[in-house]
Amino acid sequence: MMKDEIKSLLDLQKLDTQIADIQATVKEVPGRILSLTTKIKNDEAKIDNLDNKITDLNKEINSLQNQTMDIDEKIKTLEDKLFSISSSKEFEALQKETGDLKRTKIEVEDSELKIMEQIESSTKNLESLQSRFDEELSPLKDEIKELESMLQKSELEIEVVENTRSKMVKSIDDEILKIYTRLLAYNPPVVVEAKEGICGHCYMKIPPQTYIKVLQENEIILCPCCSKKILTPEIN
C-alpha cells in the first residue's frame, strides 16, 4: 500500500535527518583539529628557528674569538720584533702594522659584543617562547585528542545509522526511492506535512483536488507549488 510506502519514507527521512545532524555537529571538527595541529607545528618551528639562530650566533662568537686570539698573537710577535730592530723605517712600519691590528681587534670585539647582545636577547625570547609553548601544549593536545575521539565516535554512529538505512531502502519501491533521493539533493526534509491544505515547506495553499489525493494516500503527491516536497497528511 502507498500509505506504507510513505511511512517507510518517513522512517528513512528520520535516519537521514539523524545522519545530517551528526554530520552538522562535527562539521567544524576536522578544521579545528588542523588549526590546533598547525599552531603546534608553527610554534615548534619558531622555537627551532630561534634555537638555530642562537647556535649560529655562538659559532660566529667562536670565530670572532679565534680571530681575536690570532690578532693578539700577531701583535705580540710584532711587539717582540720592535726591540730587535735598528732601522727607524722598519720600526715605523712595524708600529703601523701593530696599530692596524689593534684597530682591527677593536672592530672584531665590537662585533663580538653586538652578537653577544643578540644572543642574550634571543635566549630570553627563546625561554619565553618555550615556557609559553610548554604551558599551552598539554591543553592543546588534550583538545585535539577530545576532538579526534568525538570525530571517531560520530563516524561510528553514522556507520550504524547508514547500515540500518541500507537495509531499510531495500523495502522501498525503486521508483519512489528515486523520487525521494532526487528531492533529498535539494534540501531535507523531503516528506512534509500538508496540514489544512497548506504545504509544510512553502506554506502555499494546495489545490483542493490535490489535497484530497494527499489525504487518500494512494499515490506519491508532490507539492504543486514548490515541486520539491512529498506531501503527507500527518507526520507523527
ChimeraX attribute file (.defattr): number of C-alpha atoms within 10 A of each C-alpha:
attribute: neighborCount
match mode: 1-to-1
recipient: residues
	/A:1	8
	/A:2	14
	/A:3	14
	/A:4	12
	/A:5	19
	/A:6	21
	/A:7	15
	/A:8	17
	/A:9	21
	/A:10	19
	/A:11	14
	/A:12	21
	/A:13	19
	/A:14	14
	/A:15	18
	/A:16	20
	/A:17	14
	/A:18	16
	/A:19	21
	/A:20	14
	/A:21	13
	/A:22	17
	/A:23	16
	/A:24	11
	/A:25	13
	/A:26	17
	/A:27	13
	/A:28	10
	/A:29	17
	/A:30	14
	/A:31	11
	/A:32	15
	/A:33	19
	/A:34	12
	/A:35	13
	/A:36	17
	/A:37	15
	/A:38	12
	/A:39	14
	/A:40	17
	/A:41	12
	/A:42	12
	/A:43	17
	/A:44	15
	/A:45	12
	/A:46	15
	/A:47	19
	/A:48	14
	/A:49	13
	/A:50	18
	/A:51	17
	/A:52	12
	/A:53	16
	/A:54	21
	/A:55	13
	/A:56	13
	/A:57	18
	/A:58	17
	/A:59	12
	/A:60	16
	/A:61	21
	/A:62	13
	/A:63	14
	/A:64	19
	/A:65	16
	/A:66	12
	/A:67	16
	/A:68	21
	/A:69	13
	/A:70	13
	/A:71	18
	/A:72	16
	/A:73	12
	/A:74	16
	/A:75	21
	/A:76	13
	/A:77	12
	/A:78	16
	/A:79	15
	/A:80	11
	/A:81	13
	/A:82	18
	/A:83	9
	/A:84	9
	/A:85	12
	/A:86	9
	/A:87	10
	/A:88	10
	/A:89	10
	/A:90	13
	/A:91	18
	/A:92	12
	/A:93	13
	/A:94	18
	/A:95	16
	/A:96	12
	/A:97	15
	/A:98	20
	/A:99	13
	/A:100	13
	/A:101	17
	/A:102	17
	/A:103	12
	/A:104	15
	/A:105	21
	/A:106	13
	/A:107	13
	/A:108	19
	/A:109	17
	/A:110	13
	/A:111	15
	/A:112	21
	/A:113	13
	/A:114	13
	/A:115	18
	/A:116	17
	/A:117	12
	/A:118	16
	/A:119	20
	/A:120	13
	/A:121	12
	/A:122	17
	/A:123	16
	/A:124	12
	/A:125	15
	/A:126	19
	/A:127	13
	/A:128	13
	/A:129	17
	/A:130	17
	/A:131	12
	/A:132	12
	/A:133	16
	/A:134	11
	/A:135	11
	/A:136	12
	/A:137	16
	/A:138	11
	/A:139	11
	/A:140	17
	/A:141	15
	/A:142	11
	/A:143	15
	/A:144	20
	/A:145	13
	/A:146	13
	/A:147	17
	/A:148	15
	/A:149	12
	/A:150	15
	/A:151	19
	/A:152	13
	/A:153	13
	/A:154	17
	/A:155	16
	/A:156	12
	/A:157	15
	/A:158	20
	/A:159	13
	/A:160	12
	/A:161	15
	/A:162	16
	/A:163	11
	/A:164	13
	/A:165	18
	/A:166	11
	/A:167	10
	/A:168	15
	/A:169	14
	/A:170	10
	/A:171	11
	/A:172	17
	/A:173	12
	/A:174	11
	/A:175	9
	/A:176	16
	/A:177	17
	/A:178	12
	/A:179	16
	/A:180	21
	/A:181	12
	/A:182	13
	/A:183	18
	/A:184	17
	/A:185	10
	/A:186	11
	/A:187	10
	/A:188	16
	/A:189	18
	/A:190	23
	/A:191	25
	/A:192	22
	/A:193	19
	/A:194	24
	/A:195	18
	/A:196	11
	/A:197	19
	/A:198	17
	/A:199	24
	/A:200	19
	/A:201	19
	/A:202	14
	/A:203	13
	/A:204	15
	/A:205	17
	/A:206	20
	/A:207	13
	/A:208	10
	/A:209	8
	/A:210	16
	/A:211	22
	/A:212	13
	/A:213	16
	/A:214	24
	/A:215	17
	/A:216	13
	/A:217	18
	/A:218	14
	/A:219	15
	/A:220	17
	/A:221	18
	/A:222	20
	/A:223	26
	/A:224	16
	/A:225	15
	/A:226	12
	/A:227	12
	/A:228	24
	/A:229	27
	/A:230	25
	/A:231	31
	/A:232	27
	/A:233	17
	/A:234	11
	/A:235	12
	/A:236	5
